[in-house]
Amino acid sequence: MTGFPASLRTASSVVFTRVGLSALLVLIMISAAMAGQQRGQVTNLPIPRFVSMKAAEGNVRRGPSLTHRIDWVYHRKDLPLEITAEFGHWRQVRDVDGAGGWVHYSLLSGVRTVLIEADDIKMMTQPDPKSGVSALVEKGVVARIDACTVEWCKIRAGGEKGWVQKTALWGVAPDEVIE
């Protein structure tokens, strides 16, 4: 900064230093906020996240390609699955039992479903244990999610609708809110 008086050189250095430190602080805060939320390299959607089986049948493979061995086949449309990784057109998934593998993305849907994990769950008319019971739901039923609060989810299954406590469901995160 030759050619400028010393007082201007000092003042501009202080301004640039403050701007640089402020920008660095903002970057640190943004990266700290994002550290708790991993994103998929392909879709840039959160990992892990829940999806459902679009197809009535889907091969689960050892790795992300058609050359990898098929370990088993899912035979249930709308089954909720958790995506834990992405690679090209393949998604690594995990089911309610913790079994996992790679499934082609075309077999998956963003439609949110849950699996009832407890026996004879009361489906309530409102998200309140004191409200009326609209139906009883058996363990193993797959239901579609309409909405979720912190403690309850409004679901649909077999022509019935109502609210079920989240603790009885698999396919939604404990702190997840769906509107």
Order of alpha helices (4+ residues) and beta strands (2+ residues): alpha-beta-beta-beta-beta-beta-beta-beta-beta-beta-beta-beta-beta-beta-beta-beta-beta
